[in-house]
Amino acid sequence: MREDRILAGLNESNKWFCNRAHRVLKRPLPRHAGDPLAQKRRTLLTMFGIAWGIISITVMVAAGEGLGDGIQKINRPLVRT
């Protein structure tokens, strides 16, 4: 009853959206969202991927900094101040 009163003041597109949102929110969580230990392989691969990405970015930034420092050292004798 309460839902009918709420939906009475809405236009058709808003009614559709509210009904859809209500149905989505009433659904149970997917199976894999409930227990991460049940999906050990997926969890481990995800953690490995995140760690690999962090390490890769760190190495690339460090290599870029080192390359920049090296270029500055090489060019330092060429620059007259």
Secondary structure, 3 states (H helix, E strand, C coil): CHHHHHHHCCCHHHHHHHHHHHHHHHCCCCHHHHCHHHHHHHHHHHHHHHHHHHHHHHHHHHHHHHHHHHHHHHHHHHCCC
